[in-house]
Every structure is written in C-alpha cells, then in structure tokens.
Amino acid sequence: MRIGELSRRTGVHERLLRYYEEQDLLRPRRRSSGYREYDEADVVTVRRIRGLLAAGLNTTAIATVLPCLRDEEEHLVPTCPDLLADLARERDRITRAITDLQTSRAALDRVIAAAPSDVTARALDAHPELSAVLA
C-alpha cells in the first residue's frame, strides 16, 4: 500500500509517517518509481508507535523499545529482558516531569490566589470561563 492508504488506515498524517521513517521507526520498501510501499505489518507498527507516544515515550525511546514488543490482544508485551529496565527509566522520567508540572501549577495557583478581589472580579467579567480557576 502507498503512504496515503497507510495514513487512511491508521489516522496518522502522511507527514508524520515520513517523520517516523526519518526516525527509523518505519522502513518501507521503495518501488522502482521511488514511491514508498507499506504492508500490513506497518499498520501494526504505526499503531504501536501511537500507543507508545500516548504513553509518554519519545521517538528515540520508541526506536529502542519497538523491536522488543509484541501484541497480545489489547496489550503490548515486552519480549526482551532489558526492555523492562528501559521502561522503568522512562516511567521515572515521566514521574519527574509530572512532579515538576505539579510544582509549576502550585506556583501559578499562588500567584492567581494573590490577585486582589477587584482584579479577580474584572477578570471574571471579561472571561467567565475562568470561574473554575479563579473561584
């Protein structure tokens, strides 16, 4: 199948598919015309990539873990012993990022809470959608 068909079947834009190829996550064959040629396995690979991106992994990490995963019903299953350590490190990285974001949010909450009541009232008049944040 050509890139347009892979895009339709996976819901991933063609530009992203080309990016995945640049990152060595996809390796399509090339026709004599130069067009990329994908097969059914590439549909599965793109779905794995999307799932791993949604889990917070970047494409560099995905390139490392992708060869060590298999699909089992609705789950990705690790097949390489070292992969568990890699995934644990990624999980720790994500946990640190969440902690940093929570710290940043708390700092913003303190700044917002310090606003004088008249400023808060004017902000709510101009932006009623902020009521949950400013209340």
ABEGO torsion letter per residue (X at the ends): XBAAAAAAAAGBBAAAAAAAAAAGABBBBBBAAGBBBBBAAAAAAAAAAAAAAAAGBBAAAAAAAAAABBBBEABBBBABAAAAAAAAAAAAAAAAAAAAAAAAAAAAAAAAAABBAAAAAAAAAABAAAAAAAX
